[in-house]
């Protein structure tokens, strides 16, 4: 059964070049060497890192909601939101939560990474862009999900936009960046909720009744995102925008066999019921860049010329998925017997 595409957190419709293949592939392939500074625990199981280019060049500007790929010495690549960029471009700041279900990435960062260590990062990418044309905003952060929302709140404050910022955490000890949030200018917009003291949050009250011109941004655990979507089920589909850090989907390779036709070479590649398009292309000697392999980073987005896809990514909006113009080959599959790709 084809799952219903989730509402996503970004909207590229007004950008001058919405081609995700053309924009994202070079960014994922190029790495910048950075040295770690100011590595320290800022909350329970959350470590802050400042990343400074080893060549002394200024890092590119970033828009609120952007993230980077972080290459670790153990060979793993992980995506982390950029909390801040120094005005002179001398560093990016990120924060990493040690996930109890970690496959090694977050645990390695929190337990091992220290000042002076050299890592690699990608150029910033943004699938969670802030729509600055709305009338007002509700920002809802759960735990480490506060990282992309802090720069959004800063931008809204700079522009004088009305917004409410709700930060939810299991306890005060697990809440990161409280010093930033409780200081001017963000403190007058802030609402704190700690589960151990206050119980379950009233999300419907936080977002209010459906309102034209309001945007709701949420980031955090999947349970929180799903609960906000449920509370906002009467809202227009584009009003709620979110970013997941992990996928909840079942094994991405599960499904019927199909074929992909590659227009540039004329090659036809068979994709088995238990393999991904990415794996099948790799076996056929066709290289496609892929960083997360979970459908959340967008690096493997490929233009699709014909066919109907079973989109399983968390990058595209519902409208973009329905348009069938692009496909994330690391997780998505086919509904039609054949997909024709611009490869």
N, C-alpha and C positions, 0 to 999 in steps of 0.2 A: 504494500500500500504506500502510495506517495504521501510523505508527511507534509503537513501544511508549513510553508516557509514562515520563519519567525520574522517579526518586525525588527529591523536593524537600527543601529545607532547612527548611521551616517547618511548623508545625502550628497551625491556628487553631481546632481542634475544641473547646477548652475556653474560648474567649473568649466574652464575653457577647453580642457582636454580630458574627457571622462574615460579614456582608454586605460583600463587598469593594467593591461599587459604592457603597453608602451611605457607607462609611468613606473610601475613597481618592479619589473624585472631588473633593470639596472641598479636600482637602489638596494635590492636584496643581495646582489652579487658583489657590490663594492663594500669593503670594510675599512674602517678607520681604527687605527691603533690608539687605545686610550689607557691612561694610568689611573688607578683607583686612588681616591683621596677621601678623607672624612668618613671612612667606613665605620659605622657604629650602629648598635641597636637603639632604635627610637621608640620601640614598643615591644611587647612580648612577641618573640619570633619574627619581628620585622626589622630588617637591616637597611639602612640608608647608605647609598654610594654616590659620590661625585665622580664623574668620568671626565678626565682632562686629556685632550689630544697630545700624544707624545711628540708630534711635529710642531706644536705651538700654534698651529693655525686655528682660526676661529671656527667653531662648529656652526652648522647652518641654523638659521632661525627655525622656530617650531610654532605651529598653531595649537591652540588648546585641544586636547584629546589625542595628540600624536603619541606614537610609541616607537621604540627602536628594537632591533634584534641584537641580542647580546651573545657573543661567542665566548664560551668558557673553555679553559684549558683541558677539561675532560672530554672535549669534543661535542658537547651539547650546545644547542642554540635555543634561546628562550626570548620571549617578547615581554618588554616592560614599558609601561607608560612613562613619559617624561614629565616629571613633576615641575621642573623649573629649568631654565637656561639662564646662565649669567648674562648680564646685559652686554658684556664684551665678547660673548661666545666662548669663554674660556672653559666652560664645563656644562654638562647636563647633570641633573640630579634624578635618580630613580630610587625606588624602595622595593624591597623584595620580601615577601612573606614565605616563611618556611612551611610548605604545604605537607601535612602528614601523609598525603598520598603521592608525594613527590616521586618522580622517576629519576631524581638525582640532581636536577637543575637548581631548584630553589634551596634545597638542603645544602648543596655545594656552596652557593653564594653566602648563605647566612652563616654557615659553620666554618668556611675556609677562606673566602676572599678577604684580603686585607689591604691596607694602604700600600701603595707602590706596585701592586700587582698589575700586570699589563693584560688587557683583554681586547676584544674586537667588537666594534659596533657597526650597525648599518646606518645609512641616512634615515632620518625620521620618515615614517609613513603615518597616514591618518585615515582610519576608517570610522572615526568617531567624532567627526567635525562638528563644531558648534555652529548652529544656525543663528546668526546674529541679528536676523531680521524679525524675530518674534517679539511679541509685546511684553511677556514676562516668562519666568522660568521657575521650575522646581527641580533642584538637584538632589538626588538621593544616592548616597554612597554607603556601601556595606563593607566594613573592614578595609582591606587593602584596595578596594574599589574606589577609595578616596583619591588615589593618585591622578587619574585623568581629570577629575572634577575640580581639583584645586586650581589648575590654570584656567578652567572655564569660569570659575567664580571670580578669579582675578580680572579676567577680561570683561565680564559683565559689570563688575564694580567700576572698572576704568571707564566704561561706556555709560555709566549711570543707569543701567537696566535694572528693573525690579526683579528680584529673585529671592527664593528661600533655599537654604542649603541644609539638608537633613543628613547628619552623619550617624549611622547605626553601627554599633559594635557589640560584641558579646559582653565586653567589660571595658572599663576605662583603661586597664592595663594593656589591652589589645588594640587600643585606638592610636593610630599614627598621626603625626603632624598636628596634635592638639594645640601646640604653641602657635602655629601658623593660623589655625582656624579661629582661635580665641583672641587673636590680636587684630587691631585695625588693619584694613577696612572690612574684613570678612566677618568679624564677630557679631555685627548687628544683623547679619543674615542667617546666623547659625542656630540650628537646633540639634542638640545632642541626645542620643537615645542609647542606653546601655541595657542590654537584655537582662543581665543578672540583677539589676535594680528595678527595672521598669516593666519587665515582661515583653510580650509581643508588641511591636509597633503598630499603630493604626495607620496603615498606608493610605487608605481611602481618605482619611482626614488630611493627610499630608498633601495629597495631590488635588483635593477638592473636586467639585463637580466639573463635568466637561465644559471647557471654556475656549472659545475661538481665540487664536493668537498665543496660547500658552504652549510651551514645550517642556516635556518632562525628560530629564536625562538621568539614567540609573546605571550604576556599575557596581559589581560585587558578586557574591555567590549566586549560582544559578537559581537557587530557591528564592532569593530576594527578587531577582529579575522577573521570575515567573509570577511571583506574588504581586508585583507592581503591574505587570501586564494584565493580570486578572482583575486587579482593582480598577484598572483603566480600560476595561473591556468596552465601555460605552464611548470612549474617546475615539476620534479619527485615528486611523492606523499610523499616520505619520507624526502624531503628537508625541509618542513615546519612543525614545531613542536610547539604545543600550549597547553595552559592550560586555561580552563574556570573556573570561580569562581561560576557560577550559570548555571543551565540548561535552555534551551529555549524550550524544547520539551513540547508537550501537556501533558495532564494527563497521567501518566505512566500506569494506570490501564486500559485505553481504549483499547478494542480489543475483539476478539472472545474468547470463553471459550476453555480451553485445560486441559491436565492432566500432572502432573509430577510424575514420578516413582522414589522412593528412594531406591537405590540398597542395602544399608546396612540393612534396615528393611523390604524391600519388599512392603512398604506402597505406595499406589497410592493416590495422593491428587488432587482434582479438583480445578482449578483456574477459577473463574468466570470472565465475561467480564469486570467488573468494579473493580476488585481487583488485587493486585500485587501478584507475587509468594510468596514474603516475608509475606504478610498478610495471604495468604492461608496456608502457612507452620505454621505460628504462631497459627492459629485456630486449626490446626491439632496437636498442641503440639510439633512441631519441632522447636527448637531454632537455629536461625542463627544470628550471630552478624551483626548489621548494624548501622552505625554512621550517615551518611548524609541523607540516604533515597532519594537521588537525582541522584545516579549513577556517582558521581564525586570523591568519596573517596576510593572505591575499597574494603572496609571492608567486604562486603557481597558476594564477588566473590566465586563461587562454581564450582567445576569441573563438566563438562557435558560429559556424556559418549555416548549419542546418541540423535538424533533429530536435528532439525534446529531451531535456536533461532532468534527472532527479537531483535537484540541488540540495546538498547537505552541508553547505558552508554557512558560516556565521559572518560573512563579509558583506554580501550584497543585500540590498533592500528587497522587500517582497516584490516590488515592481520590477526591479532589475532581474530577479530570478525568473519572473514570469516572462520577461522579454527574451530570455534564452540567448542573449548576446555573448555571454562569457560563462566559463565554467571553471571551478576550482578542481583540478584533476587529481588532487590528493585525496579527496573524500567523495566527490559527487559521482553519480553514475548516469545511466541512460534509461529512459522510459521507452524510447523508440529503438528499433533494432540497430540503428547506426547513428553515430554523431559525426558530423564533418567539422574538423577543427582547422584553424588557420595556423598550421605547423608544417 
